[in-house]
């Protein structure tokens, strides 16, 4: 598209291109739900399949896993699951590449509306997610500074034998 600002006569074609882009995105989303990624360990003892979100949906073990230690098996499953997730990530990228190319050819909102800033440069980049467990002693949800802390509490001994007391579970309740 040229640097000239589109005028009102261009709006029908721009709207049509936008609607076509939405149809293409909807079709890609439908296809994405069927994507899977599968990886197998080098020794063929572990095979893992993940869905489009990288969630493990199937794990297969070869009978030879009996020769692996628990630590080796755990490490192999983790590595193969990460490899399967990488496969499905690549498939996701291939699926959306044509959409990104098409979107790049559409005019930006800043080109259509006078005074509208170009927000593309304002979108924050997602930081990489680690592939190893956190070394933090607390889960991420608890480590949050704003986590609720209760101070006015009473200790309860869960090991103590309870005495039988009338129950409030009868039919009359």
ZITA-V732302 format. One record per pair of residues at least 24 apart in sequence whose C-alpha atoms are under 8 Angstrom apart, sorted by the first residue. I is the first residue (numbers start at 1). J is the second residue. D is the distance in whole Angstrom. If there is no record, write none. Layout:
[[I J D] [I J D]]
This chain:
[[1 105 7] [1 106 8] [1 107 7] [5 111 6] [5 112 7] [6 111 7] [6 112 6] [14 106 8] [14 107 8] [17 106 8] [18 106 8] [21 99 7] [21 102 8] [21 103 8] [24 99 7] [25 99 7] [28 95 7] [28 96 7] [32 92 7] [32 95 8] [35 88 7] [35 91 7] [35 92 8] [36 88 6] [37 84 5] [37 85 6] [37 86 8] [37 87 5] [37 88 4] [38 83 8] [38 84 5] [38 85 8] [38 87 7] [38 88 8] [39 80 6] [39 81 7] [39 83 6] [39 84 5] [39 87 8] [40 80 6] [41 76 7] [41 80 6] [46 76 7] [46 77 7] [46 80 7] [47 77 8] [47 80 7] [48 77 8] [48 80 6] [48 81 6] [48 84 7] [49 81 7] [49 84 6] [50 81 7] [50 84 6] [50 85 6] [50 88 7] [51 88 7] [52 88 6] [52 89 8] [52 92 7] [53 88 8] [54 84 8] [54 85 5] [54 88 7] [54 89 8] [55 85 8] [56 81 7] [82 131 8]]
